[in-house]
Amino acid sequence: MSRFPSGHASLAARYPDEHSQKEVLRGEVMGTVDGILRWSAALALSTTSAAYAQSTPAQSGEIEEVVVVGLRASLEAAAEIKQNSDLVMDSIVADDIGKFPDNTTAAALQRVPGVQVTVNDNNEIANPIIRGIPDILTTLDGREIFTGVGREFAFQDLPAEALAGADVFKSSNASLIEGGVAGVINLRLHKPFDFEQGWSGAVNTRGIYGDNVDKVSGTIGGLVSNRWNAGDGEMGALLNVSYSDIDFDRPISFNCDPRSGTQGPPGGAGAILPTCVGGLNQYGDYQRPQVNAAFQWKPSDELEIYADGIYTEYESRWETDFIFSDIFAAQNITNLTTTGRCDSYRVNDAGFQGSEGDPEADPPEPPDPVQSLCVGQAARFNNVPGLTSTQARDSGTDQYVIATGVRWNSGSWHFDGDVSYERSHTENRIIIVDIGKQVATVDVTIDDDKHGTTDMAGNPLGVADDFRFANSLFQDLNDAVGKQFAVAANGAYDLDGWLSQIQFGVRYADRDSTFRAFSGGPPAPGGNRATLVSSVDLPSNFLVRSPSSISYINGGQHWLTPTRNFLLDQTDTLRALYGAPPGDPDWDPTRNYDANEQAYAGYLQGKYLFEFGNGWQLDGLLGGRMVRTDREITGTGTITPAPTAEEPDPPAVLTPVTTDTSDDDFLPSFSARLKLSPDLQFRFSAARTMARPAFEDLNPGLTYEVPINANIRPNGFGGNPNLKSQRSDAFDLTVEYYFARSNYVSAALYYRDIKDRIVDAINPETIGGVTYNITRPRNVGSAELQGIELAGQMFFDFLPGFWSGFGAMANFTLADSEITTQDDVLEGEELQGVSKYSYNLGLLYEQSGVTGRLIYTHRSDYTEALLGGLLAPLGAGAQFNGVRDNGRLDFSLGYDFTDYLTVSIDGTNLTQARYYSYFGNESFPHDVRDDERTFGVSLRARF
């Protein structure tokens, strides 16, 4: 399998000025002495498509090799890949062995135009989306990769130290594996033939200090590679290992849903107040070992045989520690103040969003009354049920991919074949214990500089007296296994004339997904808040001081909460206390499923080339990919029979269901590149892409109750095994200008018309002669997305001396989206999770052994989720959880003390950017998440 798409040609010295020659010479010397990473690719590969997944074979031709070392060389390599690709794409190239531009894969991807990310529970950059769409296909050295039973890949599970590069494909052609509506992200590992003859290697280590967690964590890694002559050919072997042990702490404070105080405790009439207030800490550590190895053998110039594999693991014992005040259950409210924001609201008896009524119902349903309410600013709540909670978590993922293949080139013919197997296993175990007591007073400020504050006089939840068990012993367990066997074969034939090459290939993938889960647990001993914690036989350290605190709650004081390790290690003791038998509960059949999916694909495309007398050149690809997907999936639903005189309360009956489906998809594609000069080019591409449904949505289990009254239409819910793939018609137009060394500017226009989006919808379905309103995922959604991308990078070689080492990079993305699903509550709204504007600004430096970068990344505000039933002013329309705009400033600075040794310092989120969300509008904050600020020191040695 070819690891380089079109354009991964060697980086020839295109600008043979004196400065360039010095850099090439320096690279050759360092490569000879230190074994620095080298990129190798056939010149003729620039005429093949960017087909990592099912790569078109490398063509014959002379192999050029150029050392890539340092910031500027990596940016030059990335620019050349972008320029020579047949597709609209951007690339990231490692600065050195074990030195990716950012500390994590997703953090590096956020620098790419059109890519936006979020911060996960572990305080890691994660979940990249391309141009506002999360449906991304991820490949590793061209092979599809996923996590557990999902379609997506957890990028944080692959350490950046292991990567040689990453490529973001925003347009498509027939040779790319199907499955990404938004595009494809290909992650590239090092290979032995990337290096020169002999031994090469590097070791690196990094210490990381986090402000929130106030601890030093670390990573360590190493790579060794050897390339040697073997008869008339050569062989190469490589081993790369890394290990991370990272501590994290993410404090979050929150207000619960807004509610009419008129329906609340005495003293709250006329105000909108939060249903509850509180906070939580996500605290713990995780470990990530990784090892990958590769072997390459070229017995002749025409033939290459290879084998490689990777194993990654994630293991974490962590906790979510809650502190919570149920202020709407207070005895009364005093000291209430409100803001000047007042509106009319329709309110139900519970104080939440009311109904418009239904005059057509029998009997007619009247509308709920309208109240005039003002947003609360601050209040004191008296005699409040308080609570602390520990959600003890044990999470793990282990994953491996092994592969072997062959490449053969002879004259005009080029072939390759690749066989791979992947297994990904995820486990999650969550044990939750809640304890509570009455709190005399809780002073709440709802909006204080876009966040809330909570104060409890005397910090009563930090004192052990009078805590009682509350709610249930909740266990949330799941186990997911995904496996895939894949075979791909590709060929190409070179032609003379305007049709310069025919490319063809087939791929078969057999994937199994198994999911098991349980959620639930027994009620608190003796009832809710009945049994004193101090009255039962538990260790004296069952209650511990929370490992962290939240600055917005009680001035940052700690509270008492059940200890994580006891919950995870002594679960049977807790189950006995709550009256449950020992051992984990059985899996819930209604959540389980087993799926087998077989995908058959074949493609044919032609590469064309027209050369004009004025020096212009037009080339591109025209082709199509045919895909068939056969699927068998088994799940379990429940049917509750109608009551009878003999059985007035019949139990639900488990009903296993197996469904077989087949789908066919044709994915045409066309691309054209007009080169007006060696440095100026225009592109146009049009393609259809697809993304298969999530296995969870395909679960055929259906749950409903058979009605006793034929005049009342009953409800039901379930998955939908008949879901089709969502599809997108994608169009891209770009202009790109490359000048001097590593410098370019580009602009892109894009448009996506997405059909068959999967959304939950209610439709009438007739089962056994009875019509039910069934809620299932359905292919009824549609959306349009259009936008602009601007990007550029350059070094200031024209400046004198020290100043000539400076450079800059910048990019800007406008993503204008609209949901076009007819009669949907979201019709006309933007896609959730998408910022309309995002940009990166970077200052770069490299000279005399000093390398530095300072990069600011910003995204505008966006809506995160629809909040159904949220209390809102009359006529306000759909309400969302909104997220404020935010930006992060990161830096790194390194110095080469010798040709063998580099020391670097770095910092992330220097501005201590926070995640701020709000209910509907910023006058009513939802939650504030304190993202980590880190400082690191790293040492990297080469040989």
N, C-alpha and C positions, 0 to 999 in steps of 0.2 A: 504494500500500500504506500503510495507516494505521500509523503508528509508535507509537501509544498504545493500550494495552489499556483495557478498562473501568476507569474510575476515574482516568484521566489528565486529568480535568477541570482547568480552571484553578484556581489556588489563590486563591479569593476570600478576602477578609478576613472569616473566619468569626467572629473574636472581636474586635469593634471597640472594644477598650479603648484607652486612651491610648498604652500601650506598643506595641500592635499598629499603631496609626495612624502612630506615629513610624517603625517599621520599614518599613512600606509606603512612606511618603514618602521615607525614605532610599534604599530600593530604586529608586523611580521616578527620583530625582535621579541616582543612580549609573548607572542604566540609560540615562538620557538623555545623561549626560556621557561615560560610559565604555563604553557598548555591552555591558553585562553580559548574560550568557545569560538568555534568557527562555523559559519553557515555554508552549506554546500548545496548546489542545485544545478541541474543541467540548464544550459542556455536555452535549449529548445523547449524546456518546460514552460517558458513564457507563452507558448502558443497553445497550451492545453488549458482546460477549464479548471476552476478552483474547486476541485472535487476531492476534498479530504475524505468524505465519508465513503466514497466509492471512487477513489482517485483514478483518473486516467493515467496510464503508465507513463513514466518518464521516457522521453525520446532520447535517441542516441545523440551523441554530440560531446564535445569537450566539456569536462567538468572544471569550473573555476571555483576557487576557494579563497575566501577573504575573511580575515579575523574580524570579529565584531567584539569590541571591548570599549566600555565607557558609555557615558550618556549620549554624546553626540553621534557616535557610531551606531548606537541602537536606534536613535531617531532617524538617522539616514537610512538604515535598513528598513525601518517601518515605512518610511516615505517611498522607498523603491518598491516594496511589496504592493503598496497601495496603487502606485502609478502603473505597474505592469499587470495587475490583476484584470481578468475579464469581467469581474463583478464589482459592484459598489461595495467597498469594504474599508475597514481600518485595521491596523495591526499594532501590536505591542511586542517589542523584542527585548529580551533580557539584556541588562547592561553588562553582565558578566556571569560566570558560573555561579549559581545560587544567589544571584542579585537581580530580582525583578524590580521594575521601577517603584512599585509600592510594596508594602509588607504583606498584603493579601491579594489574591487573584481578583476578587470583586472590587477591591479598592483601586486596583489598576484599571479595571474596566470602566469605572466611573469617569475616567479622563477621556474616554472615547466619545466623540460627538453622537448625540442621540441615545446614550445609555444613561439610565437613572438607577439608583440603588436605594436601599433602606438599611437601617441598623437593626440587627436581630437581638434576641434575648441575651445572648452572650456578649453584647456590645461589639459585635463584628459587623463590618460592611458586608452586605449579602443581597441576594435576590435581584440581580440586574435585570432590567427590562430594556428592550430595544424599541425606540420610537413609541413608547407608551404601551407596548404590547408585551405581556409576560410569557406568551406561548413561544418559547425558544427551544430549539433543538441544540443540545450540547454534544460535541464530539471530542474525543481524546485521541489525538493522532489519527483523526479521520474516522474513528469508530464511535458509534452512538454510546453514550454513557448516561446513566440515570442513578437516582438514589432511591432505594427501597422499591415500593410499588408505584412511585410517581413517574410522570413523564419528565420532570425537571431534574436537574442535578444541583446538589448543595455545593456551590463553588468553594465555600469555606473549608470543605473537607479535603481539598487538594492544596497543599502548601505552595505558596508562590515560589519558594526556594527550589521546587522541583521543576519549574517550567523554563523552557527555552523561549516560549512566546505564546501569544494568543491572538486570534484573528476574529473579527466581528464582521460577518457577511450580512449585508442589509438587502441585497438582491439575490436572486436565485437563478440557477440553470438546471438542466435536466440531470446532471451528474450528481448533484447534491442529494443526500439522503432526505427523504420527505419527513415532515413532522414539526417544522417550525414555521408558524404563520409570520412571526416577527422577523425571523432570520436564524442564522446558525452562528454559534460561538465555538470555535475549535481551539482546544488547548494543546500545545505542543510540548512534548518532553524531549530531553536531550537524547541523542543517539551517537554511538561511537564514531560513525563516519562524519559527524560534525567537527571532529577534532583531527589534528594532523597526526602523522605517524609517530608512534611511541606512546609513552605514558603521559597522561594529562589528568589534572584533578584540582580539587579545591576543598577546603573545609571552611565552615562559617559558623559563627555563634552570635547570638543577640540577646541582650538583657533589656527588659521592657518594664518601665515603671508606670503604673496607672494611678491617676489622681484619686479616683473614686475608691478603688480597692486598697490603695496605699500599700502596695506590695510590689516586689520585683519578680517578674516571670522570665521565662527564657525559651529560646529555640536553639537547636544545634543541628547541623547537617553536613553532609560531605558527598562528594562525587569523585569517582575514579574511573578512568577510561583508558583503554589500550587499543592501539590500531597497529597491525603488523602485517608484513608480507607473508603469503601462504602459497607457495608454488608460483603459478602464473598470476595469481590474484592476491587478495588481501582479506583479512578478517578484523573484526573489531568487537570488543566487549565493554560493557559499561555497567556500573552499579551506582545508584544514587539513593541515599538514605537521609531521613530527617526526623526530628522529634521535637514537639512543642508541648510545653506545660504552662498553661496560661490561667491566671486568676482574673476574675471579673466581678464587677459590682455595678448594677444599673438601678439607681433609685428612681422611683416614679411616684408622683402624687396625683390624685384624681378627685374630680367631682363626679357623682353619679347623675343619671338622667334628671333634667329639670322637671319640676312638678309644681302644681299650684298649691301654695301654702294655705289657701282657703280650705282645702281638704286635708290639711295637715294638723299638727298640734296647735293648741290655742296660742294666739299671738302671731300667727304667720299669715293671716288673711291679706289678700291683695298683692302678695309677693310671689315671684317664681324663685324657688329654692331647690338645691340639689336633694335628691332622694337620700343620698348618703355621701360621706366624704371619707377619704382614707389615702393610703399609699401602700407601696410594696417595694421590696428590694429583690432583684434577681441577682443572686450571689452564689459563687462557687468557683470551680476550676474545671478545666478540661485538658485532655491529653490527645495528641494527634501524632501517632507514629506513621511513617510512610516509607516504603521501599519500592524502587522500580529498577528493572534491569533490562538490558537489551543486548542482542547479539546480531551481527551482520557479517555476511560472507559473500564476497564477490569472486567466484572462481574464474571469471573472465569479464571482459568489458561488457558483454551482453547480458550476463545473468547475475542476479543478486538474490540471496536467500536470507531471511531474517526471522527472528523470534524475539518477543518482548513481553513484559508483564509488569503490572503494578499492583501493590496492595496498600490500601489506606484504612485507617481506623480512627474513630472518634469515640472517646469515652469521657463521660462527665457525671459526677455526683454534685448536684447543685440544688438550690432551694429558692422558692419564692415566699418571702416572709411578708404577710399582710398585717396592717394595722387599720382598723375600720371603725367608723362610728355610724350607727343606724339612726341618724338624726331625725328622720320622719317618725320614729317611734318614741321621740322625746316626750316628757311630761308636758312641757310647754316651751314657748319661745319668747325671749326678751331681747331688748336692745336691737330691734330690727331696724335696719336702714336699707333703702333701695336706691337704685340708680334712676336717672331720668329717662331710661328706655322703657316705655310703657306701650302696650298694644292690647288688642282684643284677641282672646283665645277661646276656642271651643274646648270644654273640659268635661271629662267624664267623672263618675262618682269617686274614682280613686285619685283624681288629680292629674291624670295624664291626658294625652290628646283624645278629644271626644269624637263621636261619630256624627256624620251629617244626617243620619237617619235614613230610613227606607220606606217611603210612602206606599210602595208597591207590595210590601210584605203583608202577610196575613197573620195576625193583625198588623197594621202599619206601625213602623218603628219611628218614634219622634226623634228629632236631633237632640244632642246634648246641649246644655245651656252655654251661653257665651259669658266669659268673665273678663273684666278689665284688670290686667295684671302688670306689675312693674318688676323688672329683674332685680333680685335681691343683691345687696352689696355686702352686708355683714349682719350677723345675728349671734345670739347666745342661745344654745339649746341645753335645757336642763333635764337631768336624770335620763341619760341616754344609754341604751345598750351598746357597750363597746365590745370589740372582738379583736383578737389576734389569731393568726393562722400560719401554719407552716405547710407548704406544698413541697414535700421532699421528692426529689426527682433523680432517677438513675437512667441515663440515656446513653445509647451506644449505636454506632454504625460500623460495620466492617464490610469492605468492598474490595474485590479484585477483578482485574481484567487480564487475560492471557491471550496471546495471538501469535500466529505465524503466517508467513506468506512468501511470495516470490515475485520478482520483477524480471521481465525479459524484453530486450530491445534488439532487433535485428533489421537493419536497413530501414524500410518504411513502416515496419510492423512494431507495435509496442503492446505488451500485455502485462497485467499483474493480477494476482489473486491473493485474497486475504481471508483467513479463518480466525474467528475470535469467540471467546466465551467470557461472559460477565456474570458475577453474582454479587448482589447487594442486599445486606441484611440490616434492618434497623429494629431496635427495641427501645421502648419507653415505658417506664414504670413510675407512677406518681402516687404518693400516699399523702392524704390531706387530713390534718386534725385541726379543728377550730376550738378555741376556748374563749370565754367571754365573761364580762362582769358589767355592772352598772357604773357609769361614769357621771359624776355630779354635774359638771358643766363642760360643754364643748363650744369654744368660740371659733366661729368660722368666718373667714373673709373669702367671699366667692371669687372676686376678681381683684388681684393685687399685682399689677403689672403683668397681666395676661396669665396669671396662675393663681391658685387658691392657697390659703394657709389655714391650718388647724392648730388650736392650742387647747390642751386639757390641763386644768390647774392641778399641780402636784404630780403630773405624769403618772396617773393611777395604773395605766397598763404596763408600767415598769415595776410594779409592786406585786408580789406573788399572792397576796391575800385575796380570797374570794373568787378566784378563777374557777369557772365551771365548764364542763364539756358542752359544746354547742354543735348543732346540726348533726351530720353523720360522719362516720369514718369513710371517707371517699377514696376509692381506688380507681385509677384510670390506667389501664394496661393495654399495650398493643404490641404486636409482633408482625413485621412485614418482610417478605422475602421476594426479591425480583431476580430472575435469571434470564439470560438471553444467549442463544447461539446464533451466530451470523456468519454468512459466507458471501463474499463479493468477488466478482470477476469483471475485469474491464479490458478494453482494447482500443487501439487507435491505429489508423492507417493514414500515412502522409500522401498527399496528392500534389500534383503540379497544377497551377492555374488558380483561378479565384476561389475555388473550393479547396482549401489547403489541407484539411484534415477531416476525417470521419471518426467520431468517437462513439463508443457503444459499451454497454455493460449490463449486468444483472446482479441482483442482490436478493438473498433470502435471509429472513430473521425469524427465529422461533423464540417467543418470549412467554415466560410463566410468571404470574403474580399471585401471591398468596398473602391474605391479610386476616389477622385475628385481633379481636379487641373486646374489652369489657370496661364499662363505666358504671359505678354505683357503690353502694355499701350500706351497712346497717346503721340505724339511728343512734344518737348519743345515749349512753347508759342512763336509764331512768327517765329519759325524755330530754328535750332541749333545755339546756342550762339548769339541769336539776342536780347533777352530781358534782361535788367539789373535786377539783383535781387533787387537792391535798388529802382527800379521804380515801384514795385508792392506792394500791400497792404498786407504786412506780418509783424508779430511781430518783434520788434527790436532784439529779441534774436533768430530769425530764424537761423542766423549764429552764431555758438559757436566755441570756441577754442576746438580743438580735445582733447578728454579726455586723450589721451596718445600720445606718439611720437615714432619715430624709430631712433635708434642711427646712422644708416647708411645713413639717409636722412637729409640734412641740419643740420648736427651735433646734431640731436635730438630735433630740434625746433618743436613746435606745429604749426598746420595750422588751417584754418577756414573751417567749414563743416556744412551742415544743421543739426539741432538738431534732435536726435532720437525720442524724445517724441512727437514733433510736427508731424513728419511723421506718427507715429503710431496712435496718438490721433486725428489729424485733417486731415485725409486722404481726406475727402470730400472737404475741402478747397483747397487742392492741386489739386484734380481732376477738380474742377471748374476753377482754374488757367490754367490748361492744356487743358481746353475745353471739359472735360468729364463729364457725368452725375454723381450724387452722388451715393453712395453705391458701394459695391464690384461688380466687373464684374461677369458675368455668368461663370460657369464652362465650360471648353473646352471639348466638347464631345469626341474629338479624343484622349484625354488623360485619360478619365474616363474608369473604368471597374468595373464589379460586378462578383464575382466568388463564386461558391460553390464547395467544394471539400469534398468528403466522402472517408475515408480510412478504409478498412477492413483488419485486420491482424490476423493470427493465427500461433502459433509456437509449435513445439514439439522437445524436446531434451533430451538426456540421459546423466546422470552423471556416469562416470565409475571410478573404483578404483582397482588398482592392487598393492598388497603388496608382496615384494620379501624377501627371507630369509636373505639376507644381510642387511636388514633394508631400502633398497630403496623403494620408493613408486611412482607410476605413476597414475595420475588422470587427469581428464579433462572432456570436454563436446563435444558432437557430435549432431548436429541437423540442423534444417532449419526453416525459417520463410517465409510464403507465404503472399504476400501483393497485394491487389487490390485497385486501385485508380480510382474512378469515379469523373468526373469533368464537370461542366457547367460554361462557362464564356461568358460574354456579353461585347462587346466593340463597338466602332464606328469608321469607316474609312471614307474617302472621295474619291469620284470618280468625276473627272472633265471630262465632255463630250468633244468630238472633236468639234472644232469650225465649225460653218456653216455660210452661207451668212446671215441668219436671226439672228444668235447669234455668232458673231465673237469672243466674250470673255465670254464664258459661266461660270457661277459660279460653284464652287465645290458643289457636292450633298452629304449631310451626309448619311452614309449607316450603320445602326446598324447591328451587326452580333452577333449571338449566336451559340456557338459550344459546342457539347457534346463529351467527349472522355472517354475511359476506358483503363487502363494499368494494366498488371499483372507482378509481379516481384517475383522471388524466390531467397532467400538469404541464402545459405548454410553457415555453420560455423563449425569449428573444433578447439579445443584447447587441449594441453597436457602440463602437468607439471611433471617433473621428479625431485623428492626430493631425493638427495643423502645423506642428513643428515637433522636434524631439521633446519639448518641454510643455507644450500647450495641447490639451485634449478635452474633448467633450464626450460624455457617455449618455446613452439612453438604454433603459432596460424595461421589459415588461414580462411578468411571470405570474403564474398562479401557484400559490402555496397552500399547505394544509397542515392541520394539527389534529391528532386523534384525541378522542375524549379521554378524560381521566378514568381509570379503572373503577374508582369509587362511584362515579356517576353512572357507570354501566351495570352496577349491581342489580340483578333482576328481581331481588326480593321486594315484595309489595305488602304493605300492611293496611288493613281496612276492617271495619266492623259491618256485618250484615245487618241491615236495618229491620226493625219490627214495624215501623210506620212507612208505608209505601209513598206517602205524600211528602216525606222529608228526604231530600237528597243527602246521603251520607258522604263523608270525606275519606280520603286515603292518601298514602304517600309511599314513595319508593324511588328506586333508581330507574334507569331506562336503558336496557341492553340494545335498543334499536337506534341509539344515537349515531348520527353520521359525524364525519370530521368537519370541523369548521374550516372555511376556505377564505382566501384573500386574493384579490386581484391587485397586484402591486406594480407601481410605475415609478421610475426614478429618472431624473435628469440631472447631470452634474457637469461642472466645468472645473478643470484642475490645471494649475500652472506650477511647474517645478523649476526652481532657479537656484544656482549656486549649489553648494554642498548642503544637503539635508533640509533645504528650505522649500516650502510650498505654501500656496493658498488654494482653497477649494470652496465651492458652493454647491449645494444640492437642493433640489426640490423633490418631494416625494408625496405619493398619494396611495392610500390603502382603502379598498372597499371590502369590508369583511362581512361575510354571510354565514348563516347557520351557527352563529354564536350560541353557546350553550348557557341557558338561563333556566332557573326554576319557574315553571308556569303551571297553572291549574287548567285542566281540560276535562270535559265530561268523558267518561269511559264506561262502557257497558260490560258488566261481568255477571254471568249467570242470570241474564235478563234484568239486572238491576243497574241503574245508571248512578255512577259515583263521580264526585269531583275529586280527581286525582292530581296531586302535586308531584311532579317529576321534573328532572332536568329535560329540557326539550331544545331542539334546534330551531328556535324562533327568534333569536337575536340577530341584530345587524348593527354595524357601526361604520363610520367613515373617519379616516385619520389623514391629515395632510400637514405638511410642514416644510421648514427650511433648516438647513444645516450650513453653517459657515465655520471654516477651520483654517488654521495656518500655523506654521512654525518657522523660525529662522534664527541663525546665529549672526552676530554683528561683527563679521570679519573685517569690515571696513574701518572699525575703530582701532586706535593705536594700543599696542602693548597689552597691559592688564585688561583693558576694557574689551578687547576683541574676544575674550572668553565668554562674554555674556550672550545670552539668547533669550528667546521668548516663545511661548506657545499660547494659543487661545482658540477656543471654539464656542459656538453658540448654537442652540437648537430651539426652534419654535415647533411645538407639537400641538396642533389644533384638532381636537377630536370631538365627535358628536355621536351619541347613541341614536340610531335611527329605527329601533324596534317599534313598530306601530302599536298604539294603544298600551304601551308600557309606561309605568310611572316614571321611568328614566328617559323617556323619549325627549330628545333635544338637549339632554345633559351631556357633560363631558365624561370620558372614560375615567373610572376611579383609579387612583394611584398614579396619575399622570400630571406632572407639572407642565404648564403651557410653555414656560421658559426655563432654560437651564444653560449654564455656561461654566467654562473653566478658564482661568487666567493663570499663567505660569511664568516665573522668572527663572532662567536656567544659567548655569555657569560650568565651564569645564576648561581648565588650563593649568599647566605646570603641576599636575597631580592632584589638583583640587577639583572636586565635582560637587555641585549643589543644585537644589531645586526648591522653589517656594511656590506652591500651587494653591489657589483658592477655587473651590468648587461650590456652585450655588444652584439651587433649584427654587422656583417660585412656589407659591401656595398651591395646594391641590386638595381634592376631596378623596377621602379614603374609603368610606363605606356609606351606604344608604342606611339611615336610621329610621326604620319604619315605626310609626306611632309616636315620634318625638313631638313633644308639646311645641307648637309653632303658631305664630300669628295667623289670623284668618287670611286665606289666599296666598300663603307663603310658598306653596308648592312642596316638592320633595325636599327633605332635609338630610344633610350629610354630616358625617364627622369630618370637619375641615382641619387641614394641617397648614400651619403658617409656613411662609418661606424661610429658608435657613441656608447657611453656608458654612463650610469647614475650610480651615487653613492648615495645610500640612507642609512640612519642610524636611529636607535631608541634606547633610553636608558630609562629604568624605574626603580623605586625604590618603594618597599612596605614599606611605613611608618608604617603601622599597618597591621594586618590581614584583615582589612576592606578597606584600602585606598592605592591606587597606583597613583603615579604621574610619568608622562613620558614626555620626549621631543623627537622630531623627526625632521628629515630633508630629503627632497627629491631633487634629481638632484643637489647635492652639487657641482658638477663639472660644472654646468651651460651648460650642453650639448645642442647643437643646431642641428637642422635639416638642412643639406646642400644638395641641389639638383643641378643638372647641366644638360645642353643640350648635350647629347651624350658623352661628355668627360669633365673632370674637368676644362679645360681651359676656358669654357664658363659657368659661374654659372647661375643657374635658380633662385632659391630663398633660403632665409635663414630665419628660423623660430626660434624665441627665446622662447624655452620652459621654463616654470616657474620653479624657485627654491623656495621651501617653507620651512618654519620652523614652528613647531607646539609644543604646550604644551597641555597635556591632563590630566584629572583627572578622576579616575574611583573608585567608591565606591561599595562595595558588602555587602549584608546582607543575 
